[in-house]
Amino acid sequence: PVSFYQNGTERMRIDSSGNVGVGVTSIPSWANLITNGTVAVGGVLYIKQDQKIQALTAFPGAAGNLSLNPDGGNVGIGENSPDGLLHLKGGTATGDASHILFENTQGSKVFAIGGGSTGITNNNLFFRNVTDNTRPMVITDAGNVGIGTDTPDINASMEIKTAAPNTGVTTLRLTNAVNNKG
């Protein structure tokens, strides 16, 4: 191995396999580069396809929590200039490319939230059961909400109110926008 010292203290080492350790005196077999400090990249950080980003509780250690931009800033997935805390941009509005997918651990049920759907582009926000290929809920560009239909043809409003605390009384009021009657 090659070691680099400053004032008698080892600061960096390259082992016989070419693995690099900065601020550590031993390099675990699972690491090609390890440091106990901050790593700053002034350009693009590339990660090979199908590889992981995993937070650890120690080196090596159990899976830990991962924070993205905890000090501020936005995160873009498929977007170079994110406009919100999380900005997702798919390659197309059809299929699942522009959707957020939710899947249970058994992989037996998949749900999606996103704009557009198979065969329909750039309209509506669909809540889709991917497994059964159904769309149980939609919010149209016009603001109509459909539950049990993906083509609601009326603009309605819904209001849920609790009359008074601890009374157990809750009111659900549905209003038709055409004649304002519920």
Buried (B, 14 or more C-beta within 10 A) or exposed (E): EEEEEEEEEEEBBBBEEEBBBBEBEEBEEEBEEBBEEEEEEEEEEEEEEEEEEEEEEEBEEEEEEEEEEEEEEBEBEEBEEBEEEEBBEBEEBBBBEBBEEEEEEEEEEBBBEBBBBEEBEEBBBBBBBBBEEEBBBBBBEEEBBBEEEBEBEEBBEEEEEEEEEEEEEEEEEEBEEEEEEE
